Structures are given as C-alpha cells and as structure tokens.
Amino acid sequence: MRNRIPMFIAAAVAFAASILIPWLVIPTDLWNTAIYASVVLLAVSTSLIFVTPILFGSRGNAGGIAAIGPSFMLIVLMSVWSLAILIASVTVLPVQWVWAGNIVTVAIGVWGLLAINAAVSRANHDAKQNPDSRIEWSSMCLLLQKRSMDDNLRYNLKQLSEKIRFSASSIDNVAKAEETEIETIIYNTLPDEINKPVGTSLADSLIGKVEELLLIRNQKLQIARSKF
C-alpha cells in the first residue's frame, strides 16, 4: 500500500492542476457546459494515467502486469485528445462538436479499458487451465539436487534448473513430444539415478539429454512464435 500512496498523490495533483489551469487561463465569458465537461474529462484522464497501472498491476499476475503498458498508452492518448478538444472548444469548435468529441473520448476510453480487462481475464484463465510446466520441472531439479550427495551432480542439477527457468514458455500443440520426454526423465528416470554410485549413475547423461531436449523445444517454440 505504501508504494501506491505516491501514485495516488500524483493522481490527485494531476486532477487538481487540470482543473485549476483552465480555470485561470480561459476567459470567464467563454465558459459553457461543454467546456466544463471538457475540463472534467481532461482532469479524469490525466489522473487515470497514475491510477490505471495500479489497478491492473495490483492483480499480481502476468496478465495484469502485461496490461499496464496498453492501458497506460490508452489513457495518455485520451488525455492528449481531451486537451486538444478543450483547446479547440475555446477557439474554433462549436458547442455541439465539443460535446461530440467528449462523448467519443469517453466511449473509446471505456471500450478500450473493457477490452484490455477482458484480455487480461482471458489470459489469466488460460494460464490457470494450462499451467507453466517449467516451474514444476525446475522445482523437481532443485529437489533432486538436495537428494544428491555428489557435488558435481548437485552443480549440474542447479544449472539445469536455471536453464529450465529461463527457457521459452509453452504453446499449445508445439514441442509436446520434447516436453513429454523431459517430464519422463525428470520425474521417472533421473530420480532413480541420483543416489547410484558415480561410476554407474546415468544422471549426468540424462541431464545432458534434458538440456538437448530443451534446446530443440526452444527452437520449435521460437519458430512457432515467429509465425504469429
């Protein structure tokens, strides 16, 4: 909550400044309901620049974090457009056109935020339906590292865990054969080899096999993403 307080303060300052500056600059005889609405819209838009990233980021998931950039750009564009309408409203635009511009700005902002929120919800739902196997693979490697008594093997398992962590995320129906083989080695074959004597253990070769499969998997995923 402490990290949010400066952002909320900045939002309040932006809102107040967006109200105060037009009030000081625009001559009194030019004010009408359309200009009042434009000023309020500008104030709300500028304050949302600081609030919207908090609302999405506070979800604490990948979808929410990814939405910060698009939502920030949308609100910035709304603010710029609101400022342009306000300037035009005191110079060239008739009242009805000012109202039309304000309505369009609100509609685009609401539609954009709803679309971003829907995309975030879908991404989070898909993530729950298809959990990232890399986390489980990496955790299993660390568990096997603790079981091993051989320093060299412990080091190799630690390195394998790191390589898995930083490998590419999965895509449906891509590199499934490699992923299945990786899971078989990590969960079934490798645990049986961990506590065997160094001379008879196949653990090191199995680790090398997993690293090879990870490389092939990453290449397939990279090719698949390049086609999107």
mmCIF file of the C-alpha atoms, coordinates in Angstrom:
data_MODEL
# 
_entry.id   MODEL 
# 
loop_
_atom_site.group_PDB 
_atom_site.id 
_atom_site.type_symbol 
_atom_site.label_atom_id 
_atom_site.label_alt_id 
_atom_site.label_comp_id 
_atom_site.label_asym_id 
_atom_site.label_entity_id 
_atom_site.label_seq_id 
_atom_site.pdbx_PDB_ins_code 
_atom_site.Cartn_x 
_atom_site.Cartn_y 
_atom_site.Cartn_z 
_atom_site.occupancy 
_atom_site.B_iso_or_equiv 
_atom_site.pdbx_formal_charge 
_atom_site.auth_seq_id 
_atom_site.auth_comp_id 
_atom_site.auth_asym_id 
_atom_site.auth_atom_id 
_atom_site.pdbx_PDB_model_num 
ATOM 1   C CA . MET A 1 1   ? 0.000   0.000   0.000   1.00 0.00 ? 1   MET A CA 1 
ATOM 2   C CA . ARG A 1 2   ? 2.888   2.368   0.727   1.00 0.00 ? 2   ARG A CA 1 
ATOM 3   C CA . ASN A 1 3   ? 4.122   2.103   -2.844  1.00 0.00 ? 3   ASN A CA 1 
ATOM 4   C CA . ARG A 1 4   ? 0.707   3.190   -4.106  1.00 0.00 ? 4   ARG A CA 1 
ATOM 5   C CA . ILE A 1 5   ? 0.444   6.322   -1.976  1.00 0.00 ? 5   ILE A CA 1 
ATOM 6   C CA . PRO A 1 6   ? 2.819   8.445   -4.130  1.00 0.00 ? 6   PRO A CA 1 
ATOM 7   C CA . MET A 1 7   ? 0.884   7.399   -7.254  1.00 0.00 ? 7   MET A CA 1 
ATOM 8   C CA . PHE A 1 8   ? -2.436  8.389   -5.701  1.00 0.00 ? 8   PHE A CA 1 
ATOM 9   C CA . ILE A 1 9   ? -0.920  11.694  -4.597  1.00 0.00 ? 9   ILE A CA 1 
ATOM 10  C CA . ALA A 1 10  ? 0.352   12.277  -8.150  1.00 0.00 ? 10  ALA A CA 1 
ATOM 11  C CA . ALA A 1 11  ? -3.121  11.462  -9.493  1.00 0.00 ? 11  ALA A CA 1 
ATOM 12  C CA . ALA A 1 12  ? -4.713  13.977  -7.107  1.00 0.00 ? 12  ALA A CA 1 
ATOM 13  C CA . VAL A 1 13  ? -2.185  16.662  -8.092  1.00 0.00 ? 13  VAL A CA 1 
ATOM 14  C CA . ALA A 1 14  ? -2.775  15.984  -11.798 1.00 0.00 ? 14  ALA A CA 1 
ATOM 15  C CA . PHE A 1 15  ? -6.535  16.204  -11.288 1.00 0.00 ? 15  PHE A CA 1 
ATOM 16  C CA . ALA A 1 16  ? -6.289  19.488  -9.385  1.00 0.00 ? 16  ALA A CA 1 
ATOM 17  C CA . ALA A 1 17  ? -3.858  21.016  -11.893 1.00 0.00 ? 17  ALA A CA 1 
ATOM 18  C CA . SER A 1 18  ? -6.075  20.018  -14.815 1.00 0.00 ? 18  SER A CA 1 
ATOM 19  C CA . ILE A 1 19  ? -8.974  21.853  -13.184 1.00 0.00 ? 19  ILE A CA 1 
ATOM 20  C CA . LEU A 1 20  ? -7.062  24.889  -11.920 1.00 0.00 ? 20  LEU A CA 1 
ATOM 21  C CA . ILE A 1 21  ? -5.025  25.751  -15.027 1.00 0.00 ? 21  ILE A CA 1 
ATOM 22  C CA . PRO A 1 22  ? -8.012  26.017  -17.425 1.00 0.00 ? 22  PRO A CA 1 
ATOM 23  C CA . TRP A 1 23  ? -9.921  27.987  -14.770 1.00 0.00 ? 23  TRP A CA 1 
ATOM 24  C CA . LEU A 1 24  ? -7.059  30.522  -14.647 1.00 0.00 ? 24  LEU A CA 1 
ATOM 25  C CA . VAL A 1 25  ? -6.375  30.632  -18.384 1.00 0.00 ? 25  VAL A CA 1 
ATOM 26  C CA . ILE A 1 26  ? -9.777  30.509  -20.085 1.00 0.00 ? 26  ILE A CA 1 
ATOM 27  C CA . PRO A 1 27  ? -11.653 33.843  -20.005 1.00 0.00 ? 27  PRO A CA 1 
ATOM 28  C CA . THR A 1 28  ? -14.802 33.797  -17.900 1.00 0.00 ? 28  THR A CA 1 
ATOM 29  C CA . ASP A 1 29  ? -17.106 34.812  -20.749 1.00 0.00 ? 29  ASP A CA 1 
ATOM 30  C CA . LEU A 1 30  ? -16.112 31.741  -22.811 1.00 0.00 ? 30  LEU A CA 1 
ATOM 31  C CA . TRP A 1 31  ? -17.143 29.140  -20.269 1.00 0.00 ? 31  TRP A CA 1 
ATOM 32  C CA . ASN A 1 32  ? -20.143 26.941  -21.082 1.00 0.00 ? 32  ASN A CA 1 
ATOM 33  C CA . THR A 1 33  ? -21.348 23.453  -20.169 1.00 0.00 ? 33  THR A CA 1 
ATOM 34  C CA . ALA A 1 34  ? -19.336 21.836  -22.961 1.00 0.00 ? 34  ALA A CA 1 
ATOM 35  C CA . ILE A 1 35  ? -16.101 23.439  -21.750 1.00 0.00 ? 35  ILE A CA 1 
ATOM 36  C CA . TYR A 1 36  ? -16.884 22.413  -18.169 1.00 0.00 ? 36  TYR A CA 1 
ATOM 37  C CA . ALA A 1 37  ? -17.313 18.835  -19.388 1.00 0.00 ? 37  ALA A CA 1 
ATOM 38  C CA . SER A 1 38  ? -14.061 19.025  -21.363 1.00 0.00 ? 38  SER A CA 1 
ATOM 39  C CA . VAL A 1 39  ? -12.147 20.238  -18.309 1.00 0.00 ? 39  VAL A CA 1 
ATOM 40  C CA . VAL A 1 40  ? -13.554 17.469  -16.138 1.00 0.00 ? 40  VAL A CA 1 
ATOM 41  C CA . LEU A 1 41  ? -12.747 14.873  -18.808 1.00 0.00 ? 41  LEU A CA 1 
ATOM 42  C CA . LEU A 1 42  ? -9.185  16.169  -19.058 1.00 0.00 ? 42  LEU A CA 1 
ATOM 43  C CA . ALA A 1 43  ? -8.786  16.048  -15.279 1.00 0.00 ? 43  ALA A CA 1 
ATOM 44  C CA . VAL A 1 44  ? -10.112 12.491  -15.059 1.00 0.00 ? 44  VAL A CA 1 
ATOM 45  C CA . SER A 1 45  ? -7.922  11.330  -17.951 1.00 0.00 ? 45  SER A CA 1 
ATOM 46  C CA . THR A 1 46  ? -4.718  12.795  -16.532 1.00 0.00 ? 46  THR A CA 1 
ATOM 47  C CA . SER A 1 47  ? -5.371  11.352  -13.084 1.00 0.00 ? 47  SER A CA 1 
ATOM 48  C CA . LEU A 1 48  ? -6.059  7.912   -14.589 1.00 0.00 ? 48  LEU A CA 1 
ATOM 49  C CA . ILE A 1 49  ? -2.528  7.932   -16.030 1.00 0.00 ? 49  ILE A CA 1 
ATOM 50  C CA . PHE A 1 50  ? -1.318  7.287   -12.481 1.00 0.00 ? 50  PHE A CA 1 
ATOM 51  C CA . VAL A 1 51  ? -4.231  5.188   -11.210 1.00 0.00 ? 51  VAL A CA 1 
ATOM 52  C CA . THR A 1 52  ? -4.840  2.699   -14.039 1.00 0.00 ? 52  THR A CA 1 
ATOM 53  C CA . PRO A 1 53  ? -1.400  0.973   -13.841 1.00 0.00 ? 53  PRO A CA 1 
ATOM 54  C CA . ILE A 1 54  ? -2.012  0.437   -10.124 1.00 0.00 ? 54  ILE A CA 1 
ATOM 55  C CA . LEU A 1 55  ? -5.407  -1.143  -10.756 1.00 0.00 ? 55  LEU A CA 1 
ATOM 56  C CA . PHE A 1 56  ? -4.016  -3.639  -13.274 1.00 0.00 ? 56  PHE A CA 1 
ATOM 57  C CA . GLY A 1 57  ? -0.674  -4.189  -11.536 1.00 0.00 ? 57  GLY A CA 1 
ATOM 58  C CA . SER A 1 58  ? -2.322  -4.882  -8.178  1.00 0.00 ? 58  SER A CA 1 
ATOM 59  C CA . ARG A 1 59  ? -3.732  -8.133  -9.553  1.00 0.00 ? 59  ARG A CA 1 
ATOM 60  C CA . GLY A 1 60  ? -0.299  -9.671  -9.106  1.00 0.00 ? 60  GLY A CA 1 
ATOM 61  C CA . ASN A 1 61  ? -0.482  -11.880 -12.185 1.00 0.00 ? 61  ASN A CA 1 
ATOM 62  C CA . ALA A 1 62  ? 1.165   -11.924 -15.579 1.00 0.00 ? 62  ALA A CA 1 
ATOM 63  C CA . GLY A 1 63  ? -1.939  -10.723 -17.393 1.00 0.00 ? 63  GLY A CA 1 
ATOM 64  C CA . GLY A 1 64  ? -2.313  -7.709  -15.134 1.00 0.00 ? 64  GLY A CA 1 
ATOM 65  C CA . ILE A 1 65  ? 1.324   -6.753  -15.485 1.00 0.00 ? 65  ILE A CA 1 
ATOM 66  C CA . ALA A 1 66  ? 1.165   -7.093  -19.269 1.00 0.00 ? 66  ALA A CA 1 
ATOM 67  C CA . ALA A 1 67  ? -1.904  -4.816  -19.362 1.00 0.00 ? 67  ALA A CA 1 
ATOM 68  C CA . ILE A 1 68  ? -0.088  -1.903  -17.720 1.00 0.00 ? 68  ILE A CA 1 
ATOM 69  C CA . GLY A 1 69  ? 1.556   -0.781  -20.975 1.00 0.00 ? 69  GLY A CA 1 
ATOM 70  C CA . PRO A 1 70  ? -1.561  -0.835  -23.203 1.00 0.00 ? 70  PRO A CA 1 
ATOM 71  C CA . SER A 1 71  ? -3.742  0.774   -20.535 1.00 0.00 ? 71  SER A CA 1 
ATOM 72  C CA . PHE A 1 72  ? -1.146  3.487   -19.921 1.00 0.00 ? 72  PHE A CA 1 
ATOM 73  C CA . MET A 1 73  ? -0.931  4.310   -23.629 1.00 0.00 ? 73  MET A CA 1 
ATOM 74  C CA . LEU A 1 74  ? -4.730  4.389   -23.926 1.00 0.00 ? 74  LEU A CA 1 
ATOM 75  C CA . ILE A 1 75  ? -5.108  6.831   -21.049 1.00 0.00 ? 75  ILE A CA 1 
ATOM 76  C CA . VAL A 1 76  ? -2.275  9.032   -22.356 1.00 0.00 ? 76  VAL A CA 1 
ATOM 77  C CA . LEU A 1 77  ? -3.992  9.199   -25.755 1.00 0.00 ? 77  LEU A CA 1 
ATOM 78  C CA . MET A 1 78  ? -7.269  10.068  -24.028 1.00 0.00 ? 78  MET A CA 1 
ATOM 79  C CA . SER A 1 79  ? -5.552  12.861  -22.131 1.00 0.00 ? 79  SER A CA 1 
ATOM 80  C CA . VAL A 1 80  ? -3.943  14.296  -25.263 1.00 0.00 ? 80  VAL A CA 1 
ATOM 81  C CA . TRP A 1 81  ? -7.239  14.084  -27.149 1.00 0.00 ? 81  TRP A CA 1 
ATOM 82  C CA . SER A 1 82  ? -9.109  15.696  -24.241 1.00 0.00 ? 82  SER A CA 1 
ATOM 83  C CA . LEU A 1 83  ? -6.609  18.551  -24.176 1.00 0.00 ? 83  LEU A CA 1 
ATOM 84  C CA . ALA A 1 84  ? -6.974  19.028  -27.928 1.00 0.00 ? 84  ALA A CA 1 
ATOM 85  C CA . ILE A 1 85  ? -10.761 19.175  -27.610 1.00 0.00 ? 85  ILE A CA 1 
ATOM 86  C CA . LEU A 1 86  ? -10.511 21.674  -24.771 1.00 0.00 ? 86  LEU A CA 1 
ATOM 87  C CA . ILE A 1 87  ? -8.211  23.958  -26.767 1.00 0.00 ? 87  ILE A CA 1 
ATOM 88  C CA . ALA A 1 88  ? -10.460 23.687  -29.806 1.00 0.00 ? 88  ALA A CA 1 
ATOM 89  C CA . SER A 1 89  ? -13.548 24.376  -27.698 1.00 0.00 ? 89  SER A CA 1 
ATOM 90  C CA . VAL A 1 90  ? -12.298 27.869  -26.794 1.00 0.00 ? 90  VAL A CA 1 
ATOM 91  C CA . THR A 1 91  ? -11.087 28.662  -30.301 1.00 0.00 ? 91  THR A CA 1 
ATOM 92  C CA . VAL A 1 92  ? -12.858 27.102  -33.269 1.00 0.00 ? 92  VAL A CA 1 
ATOM 93  C CA . LEU A 1 93  ? -15.256 24.281  -32.385 1.00 0.00 ? 93  LEU A CA 1 
ATOM 94  C CA . PRO A 1 94  ? -18.976 24.954  -31.838 1.00 0.00 ? 94  PRO A CA 1 
ATOM 95  C CA . VAL A 1 95  ? -20.596 23.583  -28.681 1.00 0.00 ? 95  VAL A CA 1 
ATOM 96  C CA . GLN A 1 96  ? -22.194 20.561  -30.328 1.00 0.00 ? 96  GLN A CA 1 
ATOM 97  C CA . TRP A 1 97  ? -18.877 19.424  -31.767 1.00 0.00 ? 97  TRP A CA 1 
ATOM 98  C CA . VAL A 1 98  ? -17.220 19.762  -28.368 1.00 0.00 ? 98  VAL A CA 1 
ATOM 99  C CA . TRP A 1 99  ? -19.895 17.558  -26.843 1.00 0.00 ? 99  TRP A CA 1 
ATOM 100 C CA . ALA A 1 100 ? -19.461 15.045  -29.660 1.00 0.00 ? 100 ALA A CA 1 
ATOM 101 C CA . GLY A 1 101 ? -15.695 14.952  -29.094 1.00 0.00 ? 101 GLY A CA 1 
ATOM 102 C CA . ASN A 1 102 ? -16.140 14.429  -25.362 1.00 0.00 ? 102 ASN A CA 1 
ATOM 103 C CA . ILE A 1 103 ? -18.622 11.595  -25.898 1.00 0.00 ? 103 ILE A CA 1 
ATOM 104 C CA . VAL A 1 104 ? -16.327 9.882   -28.411 1.00 0.00 ? 104 VAL A CA 1 
ATOM 105 C CA . THR A 1 105 ? -13.377 10.199  -25.993 1.00 0.00 ? 105 THR A CA 1 
ATOM 106 C CA . VAL A 1 106 ? -15.333 8.633   -23.134 1.00 0.00 ? 106 VAL A CA 1 
ATOM 107 C CA . ALA A 1 107 ? -16.648 5.856   -25.375 1.00 0.00 ? 107 ALA A CA 1 
ATOM 108 C CA . ILE A 1 108 ? -13.174 4.985   -26.668 1.00 0.00 ? 108 ILE A CA 1 
ATOM 109 C CA . GLY A 1 109 ? -11.725 5.051   -23.153 1.00 0.00 ? 109 GLY A CA 1 
ATOM 110 C CA . VAL A 1 110 ? -14.434 2.825   -21.670 1.00 0.00 ? 110 VAL A CA 1 
ATOM 111 C CA . TRP A 1 111 ? -14.335 0.422   -24.617 1.00 0.00 ? 111 TRP A CA 1 
ATOM 112 C CA . GLY A 1 112 ? -10.524 0.258   -24.521 1.00 0.00 ? 112 GLY A CA 1 
ATOM 113 C CA . LEU A 1 113 ? -10.315 -0.432  -20.789 1.00 0.00 ? 113 LEU A CA 1 
ATOM 114 C CA . LEU A 1 114 ? -13.059 -3.073  -21.006 1.00 0.00 ? 114 LEU A CA 1 
ATOM 115 C CA . ALA A 1 115 ? -11.248 -4.741  -23.910 1.00 0.00 ? 115 ALA A CA 1 
ATOM 116 C CA . ILE A 1 116 ? -7.941  -4.736  -22.015 1.00 0.00 ? 116 ILE A CA 1 
ATOM 117 C CA . ASN A 1 117 ? -9.643  -6.106  -18.904 1.00 0.00 ? 117 ASN A CA 1 
ATOM 118 C CA . ALA A 1 118 ? -11.302 -8.868  -20.945 1.00 0.00 ? 118 ALA A CA 1 
ATOM 119 C CA . ALA A 1 119 ? -7.938  -9.783  -22.483 1.00 0.00 ? 119 ALA A CA 1 
ATOM 120 C CA . VAL A 1 120 ? -6.336  -9.907  -19.021 1.00 0.00 ? 120 VAL A CA 1 
ATOM 121 C CA . SER A 1 121 ? -9.119  -12.146 -17.688 1.00 0.00 ? 121 SER A CA 1 
ATOM 122 C CA . ARG A 1 122 ? -8.813  -14.499 -20.658 1.00 0.00 ? 122 ARG A CA 1 
ATOM 123 C CA . ALA A 1 123 ? -5.026  -14.683 -20.336 1.00 0.00 ? 123 ALA A CA 1 
ATOM 124 C CA . ASN A 1 124 ? -5.254  -15.458 -16.628 1.00 0.00 ? 124 ASN A CA 1 
ATOM 125 C CA . HIS A 1 125 ? -7.952  -18.085 -17.258 1.00 0.00 ? 125 HIS A CA 1 
ATOM 126 C CA . ASP A 1 126 ? -5.823  -19.767 -19.918 1.00 0.00 ? 126 ASP A CA 1 
ATOM 127 C CA . ALA A 1 127 ? -2.816  -19.666 -17.613 1.00 0.00 ? 127 ALA A CA 1 
ATOM 128 C CA . LYS A 1 128 ? -4.806  -21.495 -14.928 1.00 0.00 ? 128 LYS A CA 1 
ATOM 129 C CA . GLN A 1 129 ? -6.072  -24.052 -17.430 1.00 0.00 ? 129 GLN A CA 1 
ATOM 130 C CA . ASN A 1 130 ? -2.574  -24.587 -18.847 1.00 0.00 ? 130 ASN A CA 1 
ATOM 131 C CA . PRO A 1 131 ? -0.103  -24.082 -16.007 1.00 0.00 ? 131 PRO A CA 1 
ATOM 132 C CA . ASP A 1 132 ? 3.514   -23.471 -16.927 1.00 0.00 ? 132 ASP A CA 1 
ATOM 133 C CA . SER A 1 133 ? 5.345   -26.776 -16.558 1.00 0.00 ? 133 SER A CA 1 
ATOM 134 C CA . ARG A 1 134 ? 8.727   -25.050 -16.323 1.00 0.00 ? 134 ARG A CA 1 
ATOM 135 C CA . ILE A 1 135 ? 8.088   -24.142 -12.671 1.00 0.00 ? 135 ILE A CA 1 
ATOM 136 C CA . GLU A 1 136 ? 7.415   -27.770 -11.744 1.00 0.00 ? 136 GLU A CA 1 
ATOM 137 C CA . TRP A 1 137 ? 10.396  -29.039 -13.739 1.00 0.00 ? 137 TRP A CA 1 
ATOM 138 C CA . SER A 1 138 ? 12.722  -26.520 -12.147 1.00 0.00 ? 138 SER A CA 1 
ATOM 139 C CA . SER A 1 139 ? 11.435  -27.291 -8.648  1.00 0.00 ? 139 SER A CA 1 
ATOM 140 C CA . MET A 1 140 ? 11.921  -31.017 -9.217  1.00 0.00 ? 140 MET A CA 1 
ATOM 141 C CA . CYS A 1 141 ? 15.522  -30.433 -10.284 1.00 0.00 ? 141 CYS A CA 1 
ATOM 142 C CA . LEU A 1 142 ? 16.176  -28.488 -7.085  1.00 0.00 ? 142 LEU A CA 1 
ATOM 143 C CA . LEU A 1 143 ? 14.594  -31.287 -5.053  1.00 0.00 ? 143 LEU A CA 1 
ATOM 144 C CA . LEU A 1 144 ? 16.852  -33.829 -6.745  1.00 0.00 ? 144 LEU A CA 1 
ATOM 145 C CA . GLN A 1 145 ? 19.811  -31.546 -6.079  1.00 0.00 ? 145 GLN A CA 1 
ATOM 146 C CA . LYS A 1 146 ? 19.115  -31.752 -2.352  1.00 0.00 ? 146 LYS A CA 1 
ATOM 147 C CA . ARG A 1 147 ? 18.946  -35.532 -2.506  1.00 0.00 ? 147 ARG A CA 1 
ATOM 148 C CA . SER A 1 148 ? 22.252  -35.936 -4.304  1.00 0.00 ? 148 SER A CA 1 
ATOM 149 C CA . MET A 1 149 ? 25.482  -36.465 -2.366  1.00 0.00 ? 149 MET A CA 1 
ATOM 150 C CA . ASP A 1 150 ? 27.769  -35.758 -5.348  1.00 0.00 ? 150 ASP A CA 1 
ATOM 151 C CA . ASP A 1 151 ? 28.954  -32.139 -5.583  1.00 0.00 ? 151 ASP A CA 1 
ATOM 152 C CA . ASN A 1 152 ? 29.396  -32.228 -9.361  1.00 0.00 ? 152 ASN A CA 1 
ATOM 153 C CA . LEU A 1 153 ? 25.923  -33.679 -9.862  1.00 0.00 ? 153 LEU A CA 1 
ATOM 154 C CA . ARG A 1 154 ? 24.439  -31.108 -7.485  1.00 0.00 ? 154 ARG A CA 1 
ATOM 155 C CA . TYR A 1 155 ? 26.024  -28.343 -9.542  1.00 0.00 ? 155 TYR A CA 1 
ATOM 156 C CA . ASN A 1 156 ? 24.703  -29.787 -12.805 1.00 0.00 ? 156 ASN A CA 1 
ATOM 157 C CA . LEU A 1 157 ? 21.187  -30.084 -11.389 1.00 0.00 ? 157 LEU A CA 1 
ATOM 158 C CA . LYS A 1 158 ? 21.345  -26.482 -10.226 1.00 0.00 ? 158 LYS A CA 1 
ATOM 159 C CA . GLN A 1 159 ? 22.410  -25.370 -13.695 1.00 0.00 ? 159 GLN A CA 1 
ATOM 160 C CA . LEU A 1 160 ? 19.647  -27.444 -15.279 1.00 0.00 ? 160 LEU A CA 1 
ATOM 161 C CA . SER A 1 161 ? 17.086  -25.835 -13.002 1.00 0.00 ? 161 SER A CA 1 
ATOM 162 C CA . GLU A 1 162 ? 18.239  -22.380 -14.129 1.00 0.00 ? 162 GLU A CA 1 
ATOM 163 C CA . LYS A 1 163 ? 18.146  -23.344 -17.813 1.00 0.00 ? 163 LYS A CA 1 
ATOM 164 C CA . ILE A 1 164 ? 14.597  -24.611 -17.391 1.00 0.00 ? 164 ILE A CA 1 
ATOM 165 C CA . ARG A 1 165 ? 13.512  -21.430 -15.605 1.00 0.00 ? 165 ARG A CA 1 
ATOM 166 C CA . PHE A 1 166 ? 14.737  -19.233 -18.449 1.00 0.00 ? 166 PHE A CA 1 
ATOM 167 C CA . SER A 1 167 ? 13.543  -21.453 -21.287 1.00 0.00 ? 167 SER A CA 1 
ATOM 168 C CA . ALA A 1 168 ? 10.628  -20.441 -23.526 1.00 0.00 ? 168 ALA A CA 1 
ATOM 169 C CA . SER A 1 169 ? 7.064   -20.677 -22.239 1.00 0.00 ? 169 SER A CA 1 
ATOM 170 C CA . SER A 1 170 ? 4.839   -23.360 -23.699 1.00 0.00 ? 170 SER A CA 1 
ATOM 171 C CA . ILE A 1 171 ? 2.452   -23.065 -26.645 1.00 0.00 ? 171 ILE A CA 1 
ATOM 172 C CA . ASP A 1 172 ? -0.439  -25.450 -27.189 1.00 0.00 ? 172 ASP A CA 1 
ATOM 173 C CA . ASN A 1 173 ? 0.431   -28.371 -29.506 1.00 0.00 ? 173 ASN A CA 1 
ATOM 174 C CA . VAL A 1 174 ? 4.047   -27.208 -30.021 1.00 0.00 ? 174 VAL A CA 1 
ATOM 175 C CA . ALA A 1 175 ? 7.057   -29.317 -28.936 1.00 0.00 ? 175 ALA A CA 1 
ATOM 176 C CA . LYS A 1 176 ? 4.822   -31.666 -26.947 1.00 0.00 ? 176 LYS A CA 1 
ATOM 177 C CA . ALA A 1 177 ? 6.980   -34.703 -27.720 1.00 0.00 ? 177 ALA A CA 1 
ATOM 178 C CA . GLU A 1 178 ? 10.035  -32.976 -26.236 1.00 0.00 ? 178 GLU A CA 1 
ATOM 179 C CA . GLU A 1 179 ? 8.087   -31.825 -23.186 1.00 0.00 ? 179 GLU A CA 1 
ATOM 180 C CA . THR A 1 180 ? 6.741   -35.310 -22.560 1.00 0.00 ? 180 THR A CA 1 
ATOM 181 C CA . GLU A 1 181 ? 10.239  -36.774 -22.754 1.00 0.00 ? 181 GLU A CA 1 
ATOM 182 C CA . ILE A 1 182 ? 11.615  -34.080 -20.449 1.00 0.00 ? 182 ILE A CA 1 
ATOM 183 C CA . GLU A 1 183 ? 8.930   -34.876 -17.860 1.00 0.00 ? 183 GLU A CA 1 
ATOM 184 C CA . THR A 1 184 ? 9.632   -38.602 -18.141 1.00 0.00 ? 184 THR A CA 1 
ATOM 185 C CA . ILE A 1 185 ? 13.342  -38.103 -17.494 1.00 0.00 ? 185 ILE A CA 1 
ATOM 186 C CA . ILE A 1 186 ? 12.919  -35.596 -14.651 1.00 0.00 ? 186 ILE A CA 1 
ATOM 187 C CA . TYR A 1 187 ? 10.156  -37.425 -12.794 1.00 0.00 ? 187 TYR A CA 1 
ATOM 188 C CA . ASN A 1 188 ? 10.787  -41.091 -13.585 1.00 0.00 ? 188 ASN A CA 1 
ATOM 189 C CA . THR A 1 189 ? 14.297  -41.837 -14.831 1.00 0.00 ? 189 THR A CA 1 
ATOM 190 C CA . LEU A 1 190 ? 16.534  -39.247 -13.197 1.00 0.00 ? 190 LEU A CA 1 
ATOM 191 C CA . PRO A 1 191 ? 15.394  -39.796 -9.573  1.00 0.00 ? 191 PRO A CA 1 
ATOM 192 C CA . ASP A 1 192 ? 16.441  -43.450 -9.765  1.00 0.00 ? 192 ASP A CA 1 
ATOM 193 C CA . GLU A 1 193 ? 19.944  -42.470 -10.907 1.00 0.00 ? 193 GLU A CA 1 
ATOM 194 C CA . ILE A 1 194 ? 20.635  -39.741 -8.338  1.00 0.00 ? 194 ILE A CA 1 
ATOM 195 C CA . ASN A 1 195 ? 21.816  -41.957 -5.482  1.00 0.00 ? 195 ASN A CA 1 
ATOM 196 C CA . LYS A 1 196 ? 23.678  -44.532 -7.565  1.00 0.00 ? 196 LYS A CA 1 
ATOM 197 C CA . PRO A 1 197 ? 27.494  -44.604 -7.370  1.00 0.00 ? 197 PRO A CA 1 
ATOM 198 C CA . VAL A 1 198 ? 29.209  -42.105 -9.660  1.00 0.00 ? 198 VAL A CA 1 
ATOM 199 C CA . GLY A 1 199 ? 30.688  -44.814 -11.852 1.00 0.00 ? 199 GLY A CA 1 
ATOM 200 C CA . THR A 1 200 ? 27.338  -46.458 -12.592 1.00 0.00 ? 200 THR A CA 1 
ATOM 201 C CA . SER A 1 201 ? 24.969  -43.491 -12.479 1.00 0.00 ? 201 SER A CA 1 
ATOM 202 C CA . LEU A 1 202 ? 23.479  -42.179 -15.715 1.00 0.00 ? 202 LEU A CA 1 
ATOM 203 C CA . ALA A 1 203 ? 22.411  -38.929 -14.078 1.00 0.00 ? 203 ALA A CA 1 
ATOM 204 C CA . ASP A 1 204 ? 24.900  -36.704 -15.921 1.00 0.00 ? 204 ASP A CA 1 
ATOM 205 C CA . SER A 1 205 ? 23.978  -38.123 -19.321 1.00 0.00 ? 205 SER A CA 1 
ATOM 206 C CA . LEU A 1 206 ? 20.284  -37.726 -18.506 1.00 0.00 ? 206 LEU A CA 1 
ATOM 207 C CA . ILE A 1 207 ? 20.859  -34.097 -17.568 1.00 0.00 ? 207 ILE A CA 1 
ATOM 208 C CA . GLY A 1 208 ? 22.623  -33.620 -20.899 1.00 0.00 ? 208 GLY A CA 1 
ATOM 209 C CA . LYS A 1 209 ? 19.669  -35.234 -22.647 1.00 0.00 ? 209 LYS A CA 1 
ATOM 210 C CA . VAL A 1 210 ? 17.234  -32.841 -20.957 1.00 0.00 ? 210 VAL A CA 1 
ATOM 211 C CA . GLU A 1 211 ? 19.378  -29.873 -21.980 1.00 0.00 ? 211 GLU A CA 1 
ATOM 212 C CA . GLU A 1 212 ? 19.357  -31.124 -25.570 1.00 0.00 ? 212 GLU A CA 1 
ATOM 213 C CA . LEU A 1 213 ? 15.577  -31.528 -25.490 1.00 0.00 ? 213 LEU A CA 1 
ATOM 214 C CA . LEU A 1 214 ? 15.217  -28.021 -24.041 1.00 0.00 ? 214 LEU A CA 1 
ATOM 215 C CA . LEU A 1 215 ? 17.245  -26.632 -26.923 1.00 0.00 ? 215 LEU A CA 1 
ATOM 216 C CA . ILE A 1 216 ? 15.074  -28.400 -29.507 1.00 0.00 ? 216 ILE A CA 1 
ATOM 217 C CA . ARG A 1 217 ? 11.932  -27.294 -27.673 1.00 0.00 ? 217 ARG A CA 1 
ATOM 218 C CA . ASN A 1 218 ? 13.079  -23.666 -27.579 1.00 0.00 ? 218 ASN A CA 1 
ATOM 219 C CA . GLN A 1 219 ? 13.832  -23.723 -31.304 1.00 0.00 ? 219 GLN A CA 1 
ATOM 220 C CA . LYS A 1 220 ? 10.381  -25.101 -32.136 1.00 0.00 ? 220 LYS A CA 1 
ATOM 221 C CA . LEU A 1 221 ? 8.677   -22.539 -29.901 1.00 0.00 ? 221 LEU A CA 1 
ATOM 222 C CA . GLN A 1 222 ? 10.697  -19.722 -31.439 1.00 0.00 ? 222 GLN A CA 1 
ATOM 223 C CA . ILE A 1 223 ? 9.702   -20.813 -34.952 1.00 0.00 ? 223 ILE A CA 1 
ATOM 224 C CA . ALA A 1 224 ? 6.053   -21.101 -33.903 1.00 0.00 ? 224 ALA A CA 1 
ATOM 225 C CA . ARG A 1 225 ? 6.022   -17.603 -32.402 1.00 0.00 ? 225 ARG A CA 1 
ATOM 226 C CA . SER A 1 226 ? 7.670   -16.125 -35.488 1.00 0.00 ? 226 SER A CA 1 
ATOM 227 C CA . LYS A 1 227 ? 4.617   -17.249 -37.482 1.00 0.00 ? 227 LYS A CA 1 
ATOM 228 C CA . PHE A 1 228 ? 2.132   -15.383 -35.283 1.00 0.00 ? 228 PHE A CA 1 
# 
